[in-house]
Amino acid sequence: MFENLSARLTRTTEKLRGRGRITEDNIAEALREVRVALLEADVALPVIKSFIEAVKAKALGAEVSASLSPGQAFIGILHREMVELMGGARAGFSLRAQPPIVVLLAGLQGAGKTTTAAKLARWLIEREKKRVLLTSTDISRPAAILQLERLAGEVGAQFFRAPPAQSPAEIARAALDEARRGVFDILIVDTAGRLHVDEALMAEVRQIDALVSASERLFVVDAMAGQDAINAARAFGATLDLTGIVLTKADGDARGGAALSVRQVTGKPIVFMGVGEKTDALEPFDPERMASRILGMGDVVSLVEQVQREVTSDEATRIAQKVARGKGFDLADLKGQLEQVQKLGGMSSLLDKLPAAAGRRAVSADQGDREVRRQIAIINSMTQRERRQPGVIDGSRRRRIAGGAGVQVQDVNRLLKQFQDMQRMMKSMKGGHLRRLMGAFKGRLP
C-alpha cells in the first residue's frame, strides 16, 4: 500500500535533505510535488487543501528558518502533519467495557466484513487472549453465515447460529444472550451489506446497534474503492456513532487515498488494516509508523514485532548453534529460512519496513520474492539425502532437480554456489575467528 505515494514523496524529500536553507520558492516547489502525489493517490480534494495549508504555514514559519538543518526540519513537518491527517496518536481498540464487549461491523457488500470478523476474532484470541463469539445477521445471504461459521472454526472462535426465521436484530440479541451465558469476553456481530447505501440497510444496522448496545462500531471499507469509500464512510458516519474504521485490501492498493481521506471525512480513527487474504493478515493501524513508511523512513519496530510473532525461539536457537559450530547447516535449514521470509510477507514486506528509497525498493523486492520462490522450488525438487548432503549432487542429479523445479540447470548451480559460500562464511566464524576478526578492527569501527 502507498507504493506510488511513497515513491514520489521520497524523491521530493530527498531533494530537500541537502538544502542549506529553505526559501519560499523551494517550499512552493516541494508542496507542488506533494500536492500532485496526493492527487495521484486519490486523496479527497478538501483533505489535500487543508493538509497543504497546514504544512505551508509551519514550513514558512520560524520552525524551519531557525533550524540548523532546514531540509530535515521540513521533512519532520511533513511527517507530523501526515500523522495528524491519519489520526494523530494511535487510538487503539478499546477493551475496557464490561464483558461481553459487543463489536458491530458495518459496511457495503464486498468490503470484506465477514473475513474481517474472522481476522479480528483471531487477533483478539492470539494477542489479547480473549474468548470470542461470532455471529452473522446477514439473512439475505445464507452463504455469508456458512462462511463465517467455517472461518470461526479456523481461527478458534465460537459461532452462534440463530434459529430460522429470526430477524437480524433478533439474531444479534440472541447472540448477546448466548455470549453472557457462555461467559465470552467479546461478541463480534457481522451485519449485512448492500451494493450501495440505502435506507433499509441503515435502518437495519441502527436497530441492531440499539438492541445490543455495541461498545465498538467499526466501519469496514475497501481501500481500493477510492472516492466511493469516502462517500460510503460519510453516509455510515451520519447514521451510526462510529468508533473506528477497518481498512481492508490495503495490500492491493498502491495509492492509499482512502486511508488518508476516510479519517478526515468521518473524524474517526483507522484502527485496523487488512493486508492479505489469510486470517492472520490484520494489523493495528499506527498513524506514526505508517507516515514513516510513506516517507521512506521505514518501520523497524513493526518488523521486530512481526519477527517475534512469526519466528520461534527454538528454531532460531537451533540455527544459531549450527552457525556457531560452523557445520550442520544444510539445504533443509536454508529452505526453512527462506520460508520464514515468506511468512514475514516476502521481501516486499520486509523492505517496506526498512529505511530505503521507495523507487529502488519496489524493483529489488519483486526480484527478491521471485528468487526466494525459485530457490524453495529447487530445494523441494531434491531428495532428503541431497538436502542433507549437497556434495552428492552431480551433473545428472542437477539436471533432474532443474527439470523437477521447472528451472534451468544454471539456477541450480547458482543456488549450490551460494550455499557453499554460506558454509565457508559460517566456518570462518567458528571457534573465535569472528571475535579475532572484530578485534583486528578495534578502535576503527564507526
C-alpha positions as CSV (number, residue, x, y, z in Angstrom):
1,M,0.0,0.0,0.0
2,F,1.1,3.6,-0.6
3,E,3.8,2.5,-3.1
4,N,3.1,5.3,-5.6
5,L,2.7,8.0,-3.0
6,S,5.8,6.8,-1.1
7,A,7.9,6.8,-4.2
8,R,7.0,10.4,-5.2
9,L,7.3,11.8,-1.7
10,T,10.6,10.1,-1.1
11,R,12.0,11.7,-4.2
12,T,10.7,15.1,-3.0
13,T,12.1,14.8,0.4
14,E,15.5,13.6,-0.9
15,K,15.8,16.8,-2.9
16,L,15.3,18.8,0.3
17,R,17.6,16.9,2.6
18,G,20.8,18.6,1.4
19,R,19.5,22.1,1.2
20,G,21.4,24.6,3.3
21,R,18.3,26.8,3.7
22,I,14.7,26.6,2.8
23,T,13.1,29.5,0.8
24,E,9.6,30.3,-0.2
25,D,10.5,29.2,-3.7
26,N,11.7,25.7,-2.9
27,I,9.0,25.2,-0.4
28,A,6.5,26.0,-3.1
29,E,8.2,23.6,-5.4
30,A,8.2,20.8,-2.8
31,L,4.5,21.4,-1.9
32,R,3.6,21.3,-5.6
33,E,5.1,17.8,-5.7
34,V,3.3,16.8,-2.5
35,R,0.0,18.1,-4.0
36,V,0.5,16.1,-7.2
37,A,1.4,13.0,-5.2
38,L,-1.7,13.2,-3.1
39,L,-3.9,13.8,-6.2
40,E,-2.4,10.7,-7.8
41,A,-3.1,8.7,-4.6
42,D,-6.8,9.6,-5.0
43,V,-6.9,11.6,-1.8
44,A,-10.1,13.8,-1.5
45,L,-9.6,17.4,-2.6
46,P,-10.7,19.1,0.7
47,V,-8.2,16.9,2.6
48,I,-5.4,17.8,0.2
49,K,-6.1,21.5,0.6
50,S,-6.2,21.5,4.4
51,F,-3.0,19.3,4.5
52,I,-1.0,21.6,2.2
53,E,-2.1,24.7,4.0
54,A,-1.0,23.2,7.4
55,V,2.4,22.2,6.1
56,K,3.0,25.5,4.3
57,A,2.1,27.5,7.4
58,K,4.6,25.6,9.6
59,A,7.3,25.4,6.9
60,L,7.4,29.2,6.3
61,G,7.3,29.9,10.0
62,A,10.2,30.2,12.5
63,E,10.3,26.5,13.0
64,V,12.2,25.9,9.7
65,S,14.1,29.2,9.4
66,A,15.7,28.9,12.8
67,S,16.7,25.3,12.2
68,L,20.3,24.2,11.7
69,S,19.1,21.7,9.1
70,P,16.0,23.3,7.3
71,G,15.6,20.4,4.8
72,Q,15.3,17.9,7.6
73,A,13.0,20.2,9.5
74,F,10.6,20.4,6.5
75,I,10.6,16.6,6.3
76,G,9.8,16.5,10.0
77,I,6.8,18.9,9.5
78,L,5.6,16.7,6.6
79,H,5.8,13.6,8.8
80,R,4.0,15.2,11.8
81,E,1.2,16.6,9.6
82,M,0.7,13.2,7.9
83,V,0.5,11.6,11.3
84,E,-2.2,14.1,12.2
85,L,-4.0,13.6,8.9
86,M,-4.3,9.8,9.6
87,G,-5.5,10.2,13.2
88,G,-2.7,11.6,15.4
89,A,-1.6,9.3,18.3
90,R,-2.6,5.7,17.8
91,A,-6.2,5.3,19.0
92,G,-6.1,1.6,19.5
93,F,-9.0,-0.8,20.1
94,S,-10.8,-0.3,23.4
95,L,-11.4,-3.5,25.5
96,R,-12.3,-1.6,28.8
97,A,-16.1,-2.1,28.7
98,Q,-17.9,-4.7,30.8
99,P,-17.8,-8.1,29.1
100,P,-19.2,-9.3,26.8
101,I,-17.9,-6.4,24.7
102,V,-20.0,-6.1,21.5
103,V,-18.2,-5.2,18.3
104,L,-20.5,-4.3,15.4
105,L,-19.1,-4.4,11.9
106,A,-20.9,-2.4,9.2
107,G,-20.2,-1.5,5.6
108,L,-21.1,-2.1,2.0
109,Q,-21.2,-5.6,0.4
110,G,-17.9,-6.8,-0.9
111,A,-15.8,-4.6,1.5
112,G,-14.7,-7.8,3.4
113,K,-16.8,-7.6,6.6
114,T,-17.1,-11.4,7.0
115,T,-13.4,-12.0,6.5
116,T,-12.6,-9.1,8.8
117,A,-14.8,-10.5,11.5
118,A,-12.7,-13.7,11.5
119,K,-9.4,-11.8,11.3
120,L,-10.4,-9.7,14.3
121,A,-11.5,-12.7,16.2
122,R,-8.1,-14.4,15.6
123,W,-6.3,-11.2,16.6
124,L,-8.3,-11.0,19.9
125,I,-7.7,-14.6,20.7
126,E,-4.0,-14.7,19.9
127,R,-2.9,-11.2,21.0
128,E,-5.4,-10.4,23.8
129,K,-6.2,-14.0,25.0
130,K,-9.9,-13.3,24.8
131,R,-12.9,-15.8,24.4
132,V,-14.7,-14.7,21.2
133,L,-18.2,-15.4,19.9
134,L,-19.0,-14.7,16.3
135,T,-22.5,-14.3,14.7
136,S,-23.9,-13.2,11.4
137,T,-27.1,-11.2,10.9
138,D,-26.9,-11.4,7.1
139,I,-30.1,-13.4,6.5
140,S,-30.3,-12.1,2.9
141,R,-27.1,-14.0,2.0
142,P,-27.1,-17.5,3.7
143,A,-23.6,-18.2,2.2
144,A,-22.3,-15.4,4.5
145,I,-23.5,-17.2,7.6
146,L,-21.9,-20.5,6.5
147,Q,-18.7,-18.7,5.5
148,L,-18.4,-17.1,8.9
149,E,-19.2,-20.3,10.7
150,R,-16.3,-22.1,8.9
151,L,-13.9,-19.2,9.5
152,A,-14.8,-19.2,13.2
153,G,-13.7,-22.8,13.4
154,E,-10.5,-22.0,11.6
155,V,-9.5,-19.2,14.0
156,G,-10.6,-20.9,17.2
157,A,-13.7,-18.8,17.9
158,Q,-17.2,-20.0,18.8
159,F,-20.1,-19.3,16.4
160,F,-23.7,-18.6,17.2
161,R,-26.2,-19.8,14.6
162,A,-29.7,-18.4,15.2
163,P,-32.9,-20.4,14.7
164,P,-34.5,-19.9,11.3
165,A,-37.0,-17.1,10.6
166,Q,-35.4,-14.6,13.0
167,S,-34.8,-11.0,12.1
168,P,-31.3,-9.6,12.1
169,A,-32.0,-7.6,15.3
170,E,-33.4,-10.8,17.0
171,I,-30.3,-12.8,15.9
172,A,-28.0,-10.1,17.4
173,R,-30.0,-10.1,20.7
174,A,-30.0,-13.9,21.0
175,A,-26.2,-13.9,20.3
176,L,-25.7,-11.4,23.1
177,D,-27.7,-13.6,25.5
178,E,-25.5,-16.6,24.4
179,A,-22.3,-14.6,25.0
180,R,-23.5,-13.8,28.5
181,R,-24.4,-17.4,29.3
182,G,-21.1,-18.7,27.9
183,V,-19.0,-16.0,29.7
184,F,-17.5,-14.8,26.5
185,D,-15.2,-11.7,26.5
186,I,-16.1,-10.4,23.0
187,L,-19.1,-10.8,20.7
188,I,-18.5,-9.8,17.1
189,V,-21.6,-9.1,15.1
190,D,-21.3,-9.3,11.3
191,T,-24.1,-7.3,9.6
192,A,-25.5,-7.4,6.0
193,G,-24.1,-5.2,3.3
194,R,-25.6,-3.7,0.2
195,L,-24.1,-2.8,-3.2
196,H,-24.9,0.8,-2.4
197,V,-26.0,2.9,0.6
198,D,-29.8,2.6,1.1
199,E,-32.2,3.4,3.9
200,A,-33.2,-0.2,4.5
201,L,-29.5,-1.1,5.3
202,M,-29.2,1.9,7.6
203,A,-32.4,1.2,9.5
204,E,-31.3,-2.5,10.0
205,V,-27.9,-1.5,11.3
206,R,-29.4,1.1,13.6
207,Q,-31.9,-1.4,15.0
208,I,-29.2,-4.0,15.7
209,D,-27.0,-1.4,17.4
210,A,-29.9,-0.2,19.6
211,L,-30.6,-3.8,20.8
212,V,-27.1,-4.9,21.6
213,S,-25.6,-1.5,22.7
214,A,-22.4,-2.1,20.8
215,S,-19.2,-0.8,22.5
216,E,-17.3,-0.7,19.2
217,R,-19.0,0.2,15.9
218,L,-16.4,-0.3,13.2
219,F,-16.9,0.8,9.6
220,V,-15.3,-1.8,7.2
221,V,-14.2,-0.1,3.9
222,D,-12.4,-1.4,0.9
223,A,-9.1,0.6,0.4
224,M,-9.4,0.2,-3.4
225,A,-12.8,1.8,-3.6
226,G,-11.2,5.3,-3.8
227,Q,-13.7,8.2,-3.7
228,D,-16.6,5.7,-3.3
229,A,-15.1,4.6,0.0
230,I,-15.1,8.2,1.2
231,N,-18.8,8.7,0.2
232,A,-19.8,5.4,2.0
233,A,-17.8,6.4,5.1
234,R,-19.6,9.8,5.2
235,A,-23.1,8.1,4.9
236,F,-22.4,5.5,7.6
237,G,-20.8,8.1,9.9
238,A,-24.0,10.1,9.7
239,T,-26.1,7.0,10.6
240,L,-24.0,5.3,13.3
241,D,-21.9,6.7,16.0
242,L,-18.8,5.0,14.6
243,T,-15.8,4.4,16.9
244,G,-13.3,3.4,14.3
245,I,-12.6,2.2,10.7
246,V,-11.1,-1.0,9.4
247,L,-9.4,-0.6,6.0
248,T,-9.5,-3.8,4.0
249,K,-7.5,-5.0,0.9
250,A,-4.8,-2.5,1.7
251,D,-2.2,-4.8,0.2
252,G,-3.9,-4.5,-3.2
253,D,-4.0,-0.6,-3.3
254,A,-0.8,1.1,-4.3
255,R,-2.4,4.6,-4.0
256,G,-3.7,4.7,-0.4
257,G,-6.0,7.7,-0.9
258,A,-8.8,6.1,1.1
259,A,-6.6,5.8,4.2
260,L,-5.6,9.4,4.0
261,S,-9.1,10.7,3.4
262,V,-11.6,8.5,5.3
263,R,-10.4,9.5,8.8
264,Q,-10.7,13.2,7.9
265,V,-14.1,12.7,6.4
266,T,-15.6,10.7,9.3
267,G,-13.5,12.2,12.2
268,K,-13.0,8.6,13.4
269,P,-9.6,6.8,13.6
270,I,-8.5,3.9,11.4
271,V,-7.9,1.1,14.0
272,F,-7.1,-1.9,11.8
273,M,-5.8,-2.6,8.3
274,G,-6.3,-5.8,6.4
275,V,-3.1,-6.7,4.5
276,G,-3.9,-10.0,2.9
277,E,-6.5,-12.8,2.4
278,K,-5.4,-15.1,5.3
279,T,-7.0,-14.8,8.7
280,D,-3.7,-13.6,10.3
281,A,-3.4,-10.7,7.8
282,L,-4.7,-7.9,10.1
283,E,-2.6,-5.2,11.6
284,P,-3.4,-2.5,14.1
285,F,-3.1,0.8,12.3
286,D,-0.5,3.1,13.8
287,P,-0.5,6.6,12.1
288,E,3.1,7.5,13.1
289,R,4.5,4.2,11.8
290,M,2.5,4.5,8.6
291,A,3.6,8.0,8.0
292,S,7.3,6.9,8.4
293,R,6.8,4.2,5.9
294,I,5.1,6.6,3.4
295,L,8.0,9.0,3.6
296,G,10.6,6.2,3.2
297,M,11.7,6.2,6.8
298,G,10.8,2.6,7.4
299,D,9.1,0.9,10.3
300,V,11.7,-1.2,12.2
301,V,9.5,-1.5,15.3
302,S,6.7,-3.3,13.4
303,L,9.3,-5.5,11.7
304,V,10.8,-6.6,15.1
305,E,7.3,-7.3,16.5
306,Q,6.4,-9.4,13.4
307,V,9.6,-11.4,13.7
308,Q,8.9,-12.1,17.4
309,R,5.5,-13.4,16.5
310,E,6.4,-15.5,13.4
311,V,9.9,-16.9,14.3
312,T,10.0,-19.4,17.1
313,S,12.9,-19.0,19.5
314,D,13.7,-22.8,19.5
315,E,14.2,-22.7,15.7
316,A,16.3,-19.6,15.9
317,T,18.5,-21.1,18.6
318,R,18.9,-24.3,16.7
319,I,20.1,-22.5,13.5
320,A,22.3,-20.2,15.6
321,Q,24.1,-23.2,17.2
322,K,24.7,-24.7,13.8
323,V,26.2,-21.4,12.6
324,A,28.3,-21.1,15.8
325,R,29.7,-24.7,15.2
326,G,30.4,-23.9,11.6
327,K,28.8,-27.2,10.4
328,G,25.5,-28.9,10.2
329,F,23.7,-26.2,8.3
330,D,22.1,-27.9,5.3
331,L,19.8,-27.1,2.4
332,A,16.8,-28.2,4.5
333,D,17.7,-25.4,7.0
334,L,18.2,-23.0,4.1
335,K,14.7,-23.8,2.9
336,G,13.3,-23.2,6.4
337,Q,14.9,-19.7,6.5
338,L,13.5,-18.9,3.0
339,E,10.0,-19.9,4.2
340,Q,10.4,-17.7,7.2
341,V,11.0,-14.8,4.8
342,Q,7.7,-15.7,3.1
343,K,5.9,-15.9,6.4
344,L,7.0,-12.4,7.1
345,G,5.3,-11.2,4.0
346,G,8.1,-11.7,1.5
347,M,10.9,-9.3,0.5
348,S,8.5,-6.5,-0.3
349,S,7.0,-6.5,3.2
350,L,10.5,-6.7,4.8
351,L,12.0,-3.9,2.7
352,D,8.9,-1.8,3.1
353,K,9.6,-1.6,6.9
354,L,13.3,-0.7,6.4
355,P,14.5,2.8,5.6
356,A,15.1,2.8,1.8
357,A,14.4,4.7,-1.3
358,A,11.0,3.7,-2.5
359,G,11.8,3.5,-6.2
360,R,14.7,1.1,-5.7
361,R,12.8,-0.9,-3.1
362,A,9.9,-1.9,-5.4
363,V,12.2,-3.3,-8.1
364,S,14.6,-5.2,-5.7
365,A,11.7,-6.6,-3.6
366,D,10.0,-8.0,-6.7
367,Q,13.2,-9.7,-7.9
368,G,13.9,-10.9,-4.4
369,D,10.5,-12.6,-4.0
370,R,10.8,-14.3,-7.3
371,E,14.3,-15.6,-6.4
372,V,13.1,-16.9,-3.0
373,R,10.2,-18.8,-4.6
374,R,12.6,-20.2,-7.2
375,Q,15.1,-21.4,-4.6
376,I,12.4,-23.1,-2.5
377,A,11.2,-24.9,-5.6
378,I,14.7,-26.1,-6.4
379,I,15.2,-27.5,-2.8
380,N,11.7,-29.1,-2.9
381,S,12.9,-31.0,-6.0
382,M,15.7,-32.6,-4.1
383,T,15.7,-35.8,-2.2
384,Q,16.2,-35.8,1.6
385,R,19.7,-37.1,1.2
386,E,20.6,-34.4,-1.3
387,R,19.3,-31.7,1.1
388,R,21.4,-33.1,3.9
389,Q,24.5,-33.9,1.7
390,P,24.7,-31.4,-1.2
391,G,28.1,-32.8,-2.1
392,V,26.4,-35.9,-3.7
393,I,24.6,-33.7,-6.3
394,D,26.4,-34.4,-9.6
395,G,25.6,-33.3,-13.1
396,S,22.8,-35.8,-13.7
397,R,21.2,-35.0,-10.4
398,R,21.4,-31.3,-11.2
399,R,19.5,-31.9,-14.5
400,R,16.9,-33.9,-12.7
401,I,16.4,-31.3,-10.0
402,A,16.2,-28.5,-12.6
403,G,13.5,-30.4,-14.5
404,G,11.5,-31.1,-11.3
405,A,11.6,-27.4,-10.3
406,G,10.9,-26.1,-13.8
407,V,14.2,-24.0,-13.9
408,Q,17.4,-24.1,-15.7
409,V,20.5,-26.1,-14.6
410,Q,22.3,-22.7,-14.2
411,D,19.7,-21.8,-11.5
412,V,20.5,-25.0,-9.6
413,N,24.2,-24.3,-9.9
414,R,23.7,-20.7,-8.6
415,L,21.9,-21.9,-5.5
416,L,24.5,-24.5,-4.7
417,K,27.3,-21.9,-5.2
418,Q,25.5,-19.5,-2.8
419,F,25.1,-22.3,-0.3
420,Q,28.8,-23.2,-0.5
421,D,29.6,-19.5,0.1
422,M,27.4,-19.5,3.2
423,Q,29.0,-22.6,4.5
424,R,32.5,-21.1,4.1
425,M,31.4,-17.9,5.9
426,M,30.0,-20.0,8.8
427,K,33.2,-21.9,9.1
428,S,35.2,-18.7,9.2
429,M,33.1,-17.6,12.3
430,K,33.8,-20.9,14.1
431,G,36.0,-21.1,17.2
432,G,36.5,-17.4,17.9
433,H,37.6,-16.5,14.4
434,L,34.9,-13.9,14.3
435,R,36.0,-12.5,17.6
436,R,39.6,-12.2,16.4
437,L,38.4,-10.6,13.2
438,M,36.4,-8.0,15.1
439,G,39.4,-7.4,17.4
440,A,41.5,-6.5,14.4
441,F,39.2,-3.6,13.7
442,K,39.2,-2.4,17.3
443,G,39.1,1.3,17.5
444,R,38.5,1.7,13.8
445,L,34.8,0.7,13.6
446,P,32.4,3.6,13.0
